[in-house]
Amino acid sequence: MSHNRYQSPLSERYASPQMQYIFSPDMKFRTWRRLWIALAETEKELGLPITEEQIEELKAHAEDINYDVAKEREKIVRHDVMSHVYAYGQQCPKAKGIIHLGATSCYVGDNTDIIIMAEALKLVKSKLINVISELAKFADEYKAQPTLAFTHFQPAQPTTVGKRATLWLQEFLMDLEDLEYVLGSLKLLGSKGTTGTQASFKELFDGDEEKINQVDSMIAKKMGFANCYPVSGQTYSRKVDTRVLNVLAGIAASAHKMSNDIRLLQHLKEVEEPFEKTQIGSSAMAYKRNPMRSERIASLARYVMIDALNPAITSATQWFERTLDDSANKRLSVPEGFLAIDGILDLCMNVVDGLVVYPKVIEKRLMSELPFMATENIMMDAVKAGGDRQELHERIRELSMEAGKNVKEKGLDNNLLELIAADPAFKLSLEDLKAAMEPSRYTGRAKEQVEMFLNEVVNPVLEVNKDLLGMTAEINV
């Protein structure tokens, strides 16, 4: 490890080895060679004078890339594609003359970018499915655990811990839908030449339109894609990158929302992210248990959401059939967006898998607020006992304000039930009132909603993707 050069924290701290390999030089250059083989095979099958011996020679050296030769050649020609064409040709002297035939640099560059983004999206999908699975288990386990809900972060009508988790789940499911759509719609650039007109293939095939029309689809199928984009300039539309990174930004937003909620709940001591026995929360305050994983999710998520602006601006500012101001930006924005979302999803898996719930703390907070929320039920019980609804409404309003003043100004416990029991207008004993303070009476259909959501929406998705389940995440720091 070098200590005198900048190293990306995305590689050193956050992204998995699998995602790092997808964006590695080795993955890129191996894909280039696969594309050159697909091109040569297609051209041979369509009648160009390319031999099976040449194809086999190319296949024999598809994996053993002579990087040293390519590197030295690039110092001379200052062109990465032509350097690798040269290096491949050194290994394949019989096929040397047909490598990259009729193609431009974007044939390997742009098609490889699409292939790499597709592979990266598949890994993101696998991790997203596993986050959804862990959240579903958590929601099911705590579907009936009453908890105080918040609107505006002010106490509101109770919900359940599991129902709150379904709100996080639903957003991740939306992200999965977006991901699957974009992944399913990805197409290759194909081989359309310097301005997208296929002029070189018109020359190679002597104007045979039928053969020229088959080139792209044959290459696509050999590379595992249904087809190529029907028209292009020199490059595929950079709007494709925009769509892909918007998917990542959506996942980041969902993760950020969940992590914020967990951070707030950890402040309330109701729910905590996992905390290891030897973990240090603060260098100065030994008692602290900071929600550092959730904070890291939020931190990386902000990066991914902002990063999505890069391909959008690049797409908007491309000139005519192509300009090269996309290249340097693209080399940064696309890989780093994926590396960051990879780290985010690993953190999400780790956090959700180890979430700790404290029912006693949850119950204590809920019970301190429940008398205010139970006033409608209390009023109805008092009416059944012979009271006047309008008079009782005014009286309960006054008593609620008095109890609230005791809590806020005097620091006392909520004594609304005692105040109501002491008021003869209600004709209810303190025992009657306390009996009405069963939290599950006030959570509505939260438990049933969780069950329906899991059974009808989440579980079918998990069943379809069951082969992707079982991933675990290792957090580096």
C-alpha positions in Angstrom: 0.0 0.0 0.0 1.4 3.4 -1.0 1.2 6.1 1.6 2.4 9.0 -0.6 -0.4 9.0 -3.2 -4.1 9.7 -3.0 -6.3 6.6 -2.7 -10.0 6.7 -3.2 -11.9 5.9 0.0 -14.5 4.3 -2.2 -12.0 1.6 -3.0 -10.1 1.5 0.4 -13.1 1.8 2.7 -16.5 1.4 1.2 -16.9 -0.7 -2.1 -16.8 -4.5 -2.2 -14.2 -6.4 -4.2 -16.9 -7.6 -6.6 -17.9 -4.0 -7.6 -14.3 -2.9 -7.7 -13.5 -5.7 -10.2 -16.4 -4.8 -12.5 -14.8 -1.3 -13.0 -11.3 -2.6 -13.0 -8.9 -2.3 -16.0 -8.8 -6.1 -16.3 -12.6 -6.3 -16.7 -12.5 -3.5 -19.3 -9.7 -4.9 -21.5 -11.0 -8.5 -21.3 -14.4 -7.1 -22.5 -12.6 -5.3 -25.4 -11.1 -8.6 -26.5 -14.5 -10.3 -26.3 -15.9 -7.6 -28.5 -13.2 -7.9 -31.0 -13.9 -11.6 -31.2 -17.6 -11.0 -31.6 -16.9 -8.5 -34.4 -14.6 -10.9 -36.2 -17.0 -13.8 -35.9 -19.9 -11.7 -37.2 -17.9 -10.4 -40.2 -16.8 -14.0 -41.0 -20.3 -15.3 -40.7 -21.5 -12.6 -43.1 -19.0 -13.5 -45.7 -15.8 -11.4 -45.2 -12.5 -13.3 -45.8 -11.8 -14.1 -42.1 -10.7 -17.7 -41.3 -11.6 -20.0 -38.4 -7.9 -20.2 -37.6 -7.8 -16.4 -37.1 -10.9 -16.6 -34.8 -9.3 -19.4 -32.8 -6.1 -17.5 -32.4 -8.1 -14.5 -31.0 -9.9 -16.7 -28.6 -6.7 -18.4 -27.4 -5.4 -15.0 -26.2 -8.7 -13.5 -25.0 -7.7 -13.7 -21.3 -3.9 -13.4 -21.2 -3.6 -9.7 -21.9 -0.1 -8.4 -22.4 -0.5 -5.2 -20.5 3.2 -4.3 -20.6 3.2 -4.2 -24.4 0.0 -2.1 -24.5 1.5 0.3 -21.9 4.7 0.8 -23.8 2.8 1.3 -27.1 0.5 3.9 -25.6 3.5 6.0 -24.7 4.3 6.2 -28.4 0.8 6.5 -30.0 -1.1 8.2 -27.1 -4.2 6.1 -28.0 -5.4 3.4 -25.6 -7.6 1.5 -28.1 -4.9 1.4 -30.8 -2.3 0.4 -28.2 -4.4 -2.6 -27.2 -5.1 -3.5 -30.9 -1.4 -3.5 -31.3 -0.8 -5.6 -28.2 -3.5 -8.1 -29.2 -1.9 -8.3 -32.7 1.5 -9.1 -31.2 -0.1 -12.2 -29.6 -2.2 -13.1 -32.7 0.0 -12.6 -35.7 -2.3 -14.5 -38.0 -5.3 -12.4 -37.0 -3.5 -9.1 -36.6 -4.9 -7.7 -39.8 -8.6 -8.3 -39.0 -8.7 -7.0 -35.4 -11.0 -4.0 -35.1 -11.9 -4.3 -38.8 -14.4 -1.6 -39.8 -14.8 -0.3 -36.2 -14.0 2.9 -34.4 -12.7 3.3 -30.9 -16.2 3.7 -29.5 -16.9 0.1 -30.7 -14.9 -1.2 -27.8 -15.2 1.8 -25.5 -18.9 2.4 -25.5 -20.1 -1.2 -25.8 -17.8 -2.1 -22.9 -19.3 0.8 -20.8 -22.8 -0.6 -21.4 -21.7 -4.1 -20.6 -20.0 -2.9 -17.4 -23.0 -0.8 -16.3 -25.2 -3.8 -16.9 -23.0 -6.1 -14.7 -22.8 -3.4 -12.0 -26.6 -3.0 -12.1 -27.0 -6.8 -11.6 -24.8 -6.6 -8.5 -26.7 -3.6 -7.2 -30.0 -5.6 -7.8 -28.7 -8.5 -5.8 -27.8 -6.3 -2.8 -31.0 -4.4 -3.0 -33.0 -7.6 -3.0 -31.1 -8.7 0.2 -31.8 -5.3 1.9 -35.5 -5.8 1.1 -35.4 -9.3 2.5 -33.8 -8.2 5.7 -36.2 -5.3 6.1 -39.1 -7.7 5.4 -38.0 -10.0 8.3 -37.7 -7.0 10.6 -41.1 -5.7 9.6 -42.7 -9.1 10.2 -41.0 -9.5 13.6 -42.2 -6.1 14.9 -45.5 -5.8 13.0 -47.5 -5.7 16.2 -45.1 -3.7 18.4 -46.9 -0.4 19.1 -44.8 2.7 19.0 -45.3 6.4 18.9 -45.6 7.8 15.4 -44.4 11.2 14.5 -45.6 13.8 12.0 -43.3 16.9 11.8 -41.3 14.9 14.5 -44.1 15.7 16.9 -46.0 12.9 18.7 -48.9 11.6 16.5 -51.3 8.7 16.5 -49.5 5.4 17.3 -48.2 3.0 14.7 -46.1 -0.1 15.0 -42.4 -0.6 14.6 -43.0 -3.0 11.7 -45.3 -0.7 9.9 -42.7 2.1 10.0 -40.2 -0.4 8.4 -42.7 -1.0 5.5 -42.4 2.7 4.6 -38.7 2.1 4.1 -39.4 -1.1 2.3 -41.8 0.4 -0.2 -39.3 3.0 -1.3 -36.7 0.3 -2.0 -39.2 -1.7 -4.0 -39.8 1.4 -6.1 -36.1 1.6 -6.7 -36.1 -2.1 -7.7 -38.8 -1.5 -10.2 -36.7 1.4 -11.7 -33.6 -0.7 -11.7 -35.2 -3.6 -13.5 -36.7 -1.3 -16.1 -33.4 0.4 -16.9 -31.4 -2.8 -16.8 -33.9 -4.5 -19.1 -33.8 -1.6 -21.6 -30.0 -1.4 -21.9 -28.8 -2.0 -25.5 -25.4 -2.0 -27.0 -24.0 0.7 -29.3 -23.0 -2.0 -31.9 -20.6 -1.0 -34.6 -21.8 2.1 -36.4 -18.6 3.9 -37.3 -17.3 7.4 -36.7 -20.5 9.3 -37.1 -23.0 6.4 -36.7 -23.7 6.0 -40.4 -22.1 2.5 -40.8 -20.1 3.9 -43.8 -17.2 1.5 -43.2 -19.5 -1.5 -43.3 -21.1 -0.3 -46.5 -17.6 -0.4 -48.0 -16.7 -3.8 -46.5 -19.9 -5.5 -47.6 -20.0 -3.7 -51.0 -23.3 -2.0 -50.2 -25.1 -5.2 -49.2 -27.9 -3.7 -47.0 -29.1 -7.1 -45.8 -25.7 -8.0 -44.4 -25.1 -4.6 -43.0 -28.4 -4.7 -41.2 -27.4 -7.9 -39.4 -24.1 -6.7 -38.0 -25.4 -5.0 -34.9 -27.9 -7.6 -33.9 -25.4 -10.4 -34.3 -22.8 -8.6 -32.2 -25.4 -7.9 -29.5 -26.5 -11.5 -29.2 -22.9 -12.7 -29.0 -22.4 -10.3 -26.1 -25.7 -11.3 -24.3 -27.9 -8.4 -25.3 -31.2 -8.4 -27.2 -30.2 -5.7 -29.6 -28.3 -2.4 -30.2 -29.7 1.2 -30.1 -31.2 1.7 -33.6 -29.5 5.0 -34.2 -26.5 6.7 -32.8 -23.8 9.2 -33.5 -20.3 8.0 -32.8 -21.4 7.2 -29.2 -24.5 5.8 -27.6 -26.7 8.6 -26.3 -25.3 9.9 -23.0 -28.8 10.0 -21.7 -28.3 6.3 -21.0 -25.8 7.2 -18.3 -28.3 9.7 -16.9 -30.9 7.0 -16.6 -28.6 4.6 -14.9 -27.2 7.0 -12.4 -30.8 8.3 -11.6 -31.5 4.7 -10.5 -28.5 4.9 -8.2 -29.6 8.3 -6.9 -33.1 6.9 -6.1 -31.6 4.0 -4.1 -29.4 6.5 -2.3 -32.4 8.7 -1.4 -34.3 5.7 0.0 -31.3 4.6 2.0 -30.7 8.2 3.3 -34.4 8.4 4.5 -34.1 5.1 6.3 -30.8 6.0 7.9 -32.1 9.4 9.1 -35.0 7.7 10.8 -32.7 5.2 12.5 -30.5 8.0 13.7 -33.4 9.8 15.2 -34.7 6.6 16.8 -31.3 5.9 18.2 -31.3 9.4 19.8 -34.7 8.4 21.4 -33.1 5.1 22.5 -35.9 3.1 20.9 -33.9 1.4 18.1 -30.1 1.1 17.6 -27.9 0.0 14.8 -25.5 -2.8 15.7 -22.7 -1.8 18.0 -19.7 -4.2 18.4 -18.3 -5.0 21.8 -14.9 -3.4 21.0 -16.3 -0.5 19.0 -15.5 3.0 20.3 -18.3 5.5 19.9 -16.3 8.7 20.9 -12.7 9.4 21.6 -13.7 11.7 24.5 -17.0 10.3 25.7 -16.6 6.6 26.4 -20.3 6.1 27.1 -21.4 7.1 23.6 -22.9 4.8 21.0 -23.0 6.9 17.8 -25.0 5.7 14.8 -21.9 5.8 12.6 -23.1 3.3 10.1 -26.3 5.2 9.5 -24.4 8.4 9.3 -22.1 6.9 6.7 -25.1 5.8 4.7 -26.4 9.4 4.7 -23.0 10.8 3.8 -22.4 8.5 0.8 -26.0 8.8 -0.3 -25.6 12.6 -0.6 -22.6 12.0 -2.9 -24.6 9.6 -5.1 -27.6 11.9 -5.4 -25.4 14.8 -6.4 -23.3 12.6 -8.7 -26.4 12.0 -10.9 -26.1 15.6 -12.1 -22.8 14.7 -13.9 -24.3 12.5 -16.7 -27.3 14.7 -17.0 -25.2 17.8 -17.7 -22.9 15.7 -20.0 -25.9 14.4 -21.9 -27.3 17.9 -22.3 -24.0 19.4 -23.6 -22.9 16.9 -26.2 -22.4 18.5 -29.6 -23.8 16.8 -32.7 -22.5 13.3 -33.3 -20.0 13.5 -30.4 -17.6 15.6 -28.4 -14.9 14.3 -26.0 -15.8 16.4 -23.0 -17.8 13.4 -21.7 -14.8 11.2 -21.3 -13.0 12.5 -18.2 -16.2 13.1 -16.4 -17.6 9.7 -17.3 -14.5 7.9 -16.1 -15.2 9.4 -12.6 -19.0 9.8 -12.3 -20.2 6.4 -13.4 -17.7 4.1 -11.6 -17.7 6.2 -8.4 -21.5 6.3 -8.4 -21.6 2.5 -8.5 -18.8 2.1 -5.9 -20.6 4.4 -3.5 -24.0 2.8 -3.9 -22.4 -0.6 -3.4 -21.0 0.6 -0.1 -24.4 2.1 0.9 -26.2 -1.2 0.2 -23.6 -3.2 2.2 -24.1 -0.8 5.1 -27.9 -1.1 4.8 -27.7 -4.9 4.9 -25.4 -4.7 7.9 -27.6 -2.2 9.8 -30.9 -3.8 9.1 -29.7 -7.3 9.9 -28.5 -6.1 13.3 -31.1 -3.6 14.4 -31.8 -3.7 18.1 -35.3 -2.7 19.4 -35.9 -1.6 23.0 -39.7 -2.3 23.6 -39.6 -1.0 27.2 -38.3 2.4 26.1 -40.8 2.5 23.2 -43.6 1.6 25.6 -42.6 4.3 28.1 -42.6 7.0 25.5 -45.8 5.9 24.0 -47.6 5.7 27.4 -46.4 9.2 28.2 -48.3 10.5 25.2 -51.1 8.0 24.8 -53.6 9.8 27.2 -53.7 12.8 24.9 -54.3 10.5 21.9 -56.9 8.4 23.8 -59.1 11.4 24.5 -61.5 10.7 21.7 -62.1 7.1 23.0 -62.4 8.4 26.6 -64.9 11.0 25.5 -67.0 8.3 23.8 -66.9 6.1 26.9 -68.1 9.1 29.0 -71.0 9.8 26.6 -72.0 6.1 26.9 -72.1 6.7 30.6 -74.6 9.5 30.2 -72.4 12.6 29.6 -73.0 15.4 27.1 -70.6 15.2 24.1 -70.1 19.0 23.6 -69.6 19.7 27.3 -67.2 16.8 27.6 -65.2 17.9 24.5 -64.6 21.4 26.1 -63.8 19.9 29.4 -61.3 17.4 28.0 -59.6 20.2 26.0 -59.1 22.2 29.2 -57.7 19.2 31.1 -55.4 18.3 28.2 -53.9 21.8 28.3 -53.5 21.6 32.0 -51.7 18.2 31.8 -49.5 19.5 28.9 -48.5 22.5 31.0 -47.6 20.1 33.9 -45.3 18.2 31.5 -43.7 21.1 29.7 -43.4 23.8 32.4 -43.1 21.7 35.6 -41.4 18.6 34.3 -44.0 16.4 35.8 -45.4 13.2 34.3 -48.5 13.3 32.2 -51.4 13.3 34.7 -54.3 13.7 32.3 -55.9 10.4 33.3 -55.9 11.5 37.0 -57.4 14.9 36.1 -60.2 13.2 34.1 -60.9 10.7 36.8 -61.2 13.5 39.3 -63.7 15.3 37.1 -67.3 14.2 38.0 -68.5 15.1 34.5 -66.8 12.0 33.0 -68.1 9.4 35.5 -65.0 7.3 34.9 -62.7 5.8 37.5 -58.9 5.9 37.2 -59.0 2.1 36.8 -61.5 2.4 33.9 -59.2 5.0 32.2 -56.0 2.9 32.7 -57.8 -0.1 31.3 -58.5 1.9 28.1 -54.7 2.6 27.7 -54.0 -0.6 25.8 -51.6 0.7 23.0 -52.8 -1.9 20.4 -56.2 -0.2 20.5 -54.7 2.9 18.9 -52.5 1.4 16.1 -55.4 1.0 13.7 -54.7 -1.6 11.0 -50.9 -1.2 11.2 -50.3 -4.9 12.0 -52.8 -6.1 9.3 -51.2 -3.7 6.8 -47.8 -5.1 7.4 -49.1 -8.6 6.9 -50.9 -7.7 3.6 -47.9 -5.8 2.3 -45.5 -8.6 3.0 -47.7 -11.3 1.7 -49.1 -9.6 -1.4 -46.2 -7.3 -2.5 -42.8 -8.1 -0.9 -42.8 -11.9 -0.7 -43.7 -12.4 -4.4 -40.7 -10.2 -5.3 -38.5 -12.2 -3.0 -39.8 -15.5 -4.4 -39.0 -14.4 -8.0 -35.5 -13.4 -6.9 -34.8 -16.2 -4.4 -31.6 -17.2 -6.2 -30.1 -13.8 -5.2 -30.8 -14.2 -1.5 -28.3 -15.1 1.2 -25.7 -12.3 0.7 -23.9 -10.9 3.7 -22.0 -7.6 4.0 -18.6 -7.0 5.5 -18.0 -3.5 6.8 -14.4 -2.5 6.5 -14.3 0.3 9.1 
